[in-house]
Amino acid sequence: MNFGIEEQVAIVTGGTKGIGRAIAETLAEEGCYVAICARSDPESVAEEIAPDPGQVIGVACDVTVPADVASLVDETLEAFGGIDILVNNVGILGSERPFHEIPDEEWREVIDVNIMGTVRVTREVLPHMREQGSGVVVNVASEAGTQPDPFKTHYDATKAAMINMTKNLSKTYGDEGIRVNAVSPATTKTPLVEEIFEERAAETGRSLEAVEREFIAEEKPGIVTDRLGEPEDVGSVVAFLASEKAAFVHGANWRVDGGSIWTIDA
């Protein structure tokens, strides 16, 4: 693909594995300079995915710590001289306990990472985008933000809030040349999901393929494809939204879900 984003500078939070890593890889393949952040070992992953030496850097950052977020932005500016694209991907699931069993401390943890992490990084990046009069923010939400599950209430609520915040920020900063959009993946075959399938296969003595087919039929019946999403599916959409090919796309929530959501409204 050629989205015309060569030499753009991007930050991808939670960029060392799963969807975040695929986004970082796609942006790097498109010619972007990329800073990936994670709490542990982002430097080695940056070396693995960089097409050219120095094109991708890893910055250790906990998005719940304001000083870490400030350092992430400072190190990106020092390495590449600007910030054109921000992808807020970092997030945690929390437990899958029902609502009445989720304690306050677990609510606080999920909100602090998923919502306040997005707030902190965006707030730190925005002054630089506003000064240059351009920029793109892509928030990685979830199908659960539109079609909640009967469990993990805290996670679903944060993803709904992220979609709402996307629209708000697009209205607030769109006239300054800053585009803000969201992507909402369905269940995607990240290492975490594959680990869950492996556990189910081991427990039942069935193949991974059978476990995945059963999961789609019973838990994701809206999916119209014969497979779950791949991280690269999300990476391609993010690269498009980061490009001038999406110049008229503001405040949108792009579903990357294989048709999983039943409703027609965004």
C-alpha positions in Angstrom: 0.0 0.0 0.0 1.0 3.6 -0.4 -0.9 6.0 1.8 1.5 8.9 1.2 2.6 9.2 4.9 6.3 8.8 4.3 8.5 10.7 6.9 5.5 11.4 9.1 6.2 10.9 12.8 3.9 8.7 14.8 3.5 7.6 18.4 1.8 4.3 19.1 1.0 3.5 22.7 1.0 -0.2 23.6 3.0 -0.8 20.5 4.9 -3.9 21.3 2.4 -6.7 20.7 -0.9 -7.5 19.2 -2.9 -4.8 17.5 -0.4 -2.1 18.6 2.6 -3.8 17.1 0.7 -4.4 13.8 -0.1 -0.7 13.7 3.5 0.3 14.4 4.7 -2.2 11.7 2.3 -0.9 9.1 3.2 2.7 9.7 6.9 1.9 9.6 6.4 0.0 6.3 4.6 3.1 5.0 7.7 5.1 5.7 6.8 6.7 9.0 9.1 7.3 11.8 7.6 5.6 14.8 7.9 5.8 18.6 6.4 2.8 20.3 5.8 2.8 24.0 5.1 0.0 26.6 5.9 -0.6 30.2 8.6 -3.2 29.4 11.1 -3.9 26.7 9.9 -1.6 23.9 13.5 -1.1 22.6 14.0 -4.7 21.4 10.6 -4.7 19.7 11.5 -1.4 18.0 14.6 -3.0 16.6 12.7 -6.0 15.3 10.1 -4.1 13.4 12.2 -1.2 12.0 12.7 -1.5 8.2 15.7 0.8 8.6 18.0 1.5 11.6 16.7 4.3 13.7 13.3 4.5 12.0 11.5 3.0 15.0 12.4 3.8 18.7 11.1 2.2 21.8 10.3 4.3 24.9 9.5 2.7 28.3 6.3 4.4 29.4 3.5 3.8 31.8 0.6 5.9 30.6 -0.8 6.1 34.2 2.3 8.1 35.2 2.3 11.7 33.9 6.1 12.0 34.0 6.4 8.9 31.8 4.0 10.4 29.3 6.0 13.7 29.2 9.2 11.7 28.6 7.6 9.8 25.8 6.7 13.0 23.9 10.1 14.6 24.7 12.0 11.5 23.4 9.9 11.4 20.3 10.6 15.1 19.6 14.3 14.7 20.3 14.6 11.6 18.0 12.4 12.8 15.1 11.7 16.5 15.5 7.9 16.5 15.5 4.7 14.5 16.0 2.2 14.1 13.2 0.3 11.0 14.2 -0.8 9.7 17.6 -2.4 6.2 18.0 -3.9 5.6 21.4 -3.9 1.9 21.5 -2.8 0.9 25.0 -5.5 -0.7 27.1 -6.3 -3.4 29.6 -9.2 -5.8 29.7 -9.6 -6.3 33.5 -11.4 -9.4 34.7 -14.5 -10.9 33.1 -16.4 -10.9 36.3 -20.1 -9.7 36.2 -20.8 -6.1 37.3 -21.8 -6.9 40.9 -18.4 -8.6 41.5 -16.1 -5.9 40.2 -14.5 -3.9 43.0 -13.8 -0.2 43.0 -10.0 -0.7 42.6 -10.5 -2.7 39.4 -12.8 0.0 38.0 -10.1 2.6 38.8 -7.3 0.6 37.2 -9.2 0.0 33.9 -10.3 3.6 33.7 -6.9 4.9 34.6 -5.2 3.0 31.7 -7.9 3.0 29.1 -9.4 6.5 29.5 -7.0 8.5 31.5 -4.0 7.0 29.6 -5.6 8.3 26.4 -6.3 11.6 28.0 -2.7 12.0 29.3 -1.0 11.2 26.0 -3.4 13.2 23.8 -3.1 16.2 26.1 0.7 16.0 26.0 0.8 15.7 22.2 -1.9 18.3 21.3 0.1 21.4 21.9 2.7 20.3 19.3 -0.1 19.5 16.7 -1.9 22.8 17.4 1.3 24.7 17.0 2.0 23.2 13.6 -1.7 23.4 12.6 -2.0 19.7 11.7 -2.1 16.2 13.1 -4.0 13.0 13.3 -5.2 11.1 16.4 -6.6 7.6 16.1 -8.1 6.0 19.2 -8.3 2.2 19.3 -11.7 1.5 20.8 -13.6 -1.8 20.5 -16.8 -3.3 19.2 -17.7 -3.6 22.9 -18.0 0.2 23.0 -21.0 0.0 20.8 -22.3 -3.5 21.5 -21.5 -4.4 25.1 -21.0 -7.8 26.5 -22.8 -9.3 29.5 -19.6 -9.1 31.5 -16.4 -6.9 31.8 -18.6 -3.8 32.3 -15.7 -1.6 33.1 -13.8 -2.3 29.9 -16.9 -1.9 27.7 -17.7 1.4 29.4 -14.2 2.8 28.8 -14.4 1.9 25.1 -17.8 3.6 24.8 -16.2 6.7 26.5 -13.3 6.6 24.1 -15.7 6.7 21.1 -17.5 9.6 22.6 -14.3 11.4 23.4 -13.2 10.9 19.8 -16.2 12.8 18.5 -15.7 15.5 21.1 -12.1 16.1 20.2 -12.8 16.1 16.5 -15.3 18.9 17.1 -12.9 20.8 19.5 -9.8 20.7 17.3 -11.0 20.0 13.8 -10.9 23.6 12.7 -7.2 23.7 13.8 -6.3 21.0 11.2 -6.3 18.1 13.6 -8.3 15.1 12.7 -9.5 12.6 15.4 -11.1 9.3 14.6 -11.5 5.9 16.2 -11.2 2.3 15.1 -13.3 -0.4 16.8 -12.0 -3.9 16.3 -13.9 -7.1 17.0 -12.2 -10.0 18.7 -8.8 -10.1 17.0 -6.2 -12.9 17.0 -3.7 -11.3 19.3 -1.3 -13.3 21.5 -3.8 -13.0 24.4 -6.7 -14.3 22.4 -4.7 -17.2 20.9 -3.6 -18.1 24.5 -7.2 -18.3 25.5 -8.0 -20.5 22.6 -5.1 -22.8 23.4 -6.3 -23.1 26.9 -9.8 -24.1 25.7 -8.4 -26.6 23.3 -6.2 -28.2 25.9 -9.2 -28.4 28.3 -11.6 -29.9 25.8 -9.2 -31.9 23.6 -10.3 -30.2 20.5 -8.3 -28.5 17.7 -7.6 -24.7 17.8 -9.6 -24.5 14.6 -12.6 -26.1 16.2 -12.3 -23.8 19.2 -12.2 -20.7 17.0 -15.2 -21.9 15.0 -17.2 -22.5 18.1 -16.2 -19.1 19.5 -17.4 -17.3 16.4 -20.7 -19.2 16.3 -21.6 -18.9 20.0 -20.0 -15.6 21.1 -19.6 -13.6 17.8 -22.6 -14.7 15.7 -22.7 -11.3 13.9 -19.4 -12.0 12.1 -20.1 -12.7 8.5 -16.6 -13.9 7.6 -15.2 -17.3 8.4 -12.5 -16.0 10.6 -11.6 -13.6 13.4 -9.7 -10.4 12.8 -6.0 -10.2 12.4 -4.0 -7.4 13.9 -2.9 -6.4 10.4 -6.5 -5.7 9.5 -6.5 -2.9 12.0 -3.1 -1.6 11.0 -4.2 -1.0 7.5 -7.3 1.0 8.5 -5.2 3.1 11.0 -2.7 3.9 8.2 -5.5 5.0 5.9 -7.0 7.2 8.7 -3.6 8.7 9.3 -3.2 9.7 5.6 -4.5 12.6 3.5 -6.7 10.0 1.7 -8.9 10.3 4.8 -8.7 14.1 4.9 -12.5 14.5 5.0 -13.0 11.9 7.8 -13.5 13.6 11.2 -14.9 12.1 14.4 -15.7 8.7 12.8 -15.7 5.3 14.4 -14.4 2.8 11.9 -15.5 -0.7 12.7 -12.9 -3.4 11.8 -15.1 -6.2 13.0 -16.1 -8.6 10.1 -19.7 -7.5 10.5 -19.8 -8.4 14.2 -21.9 -5.4 15.2 -25.6 -5.8 14.5 -26.7 -2.2 14.5 -26.4 0.3 11.6 -25.6 3.4 13.6 -22.1 4.3 14.4 
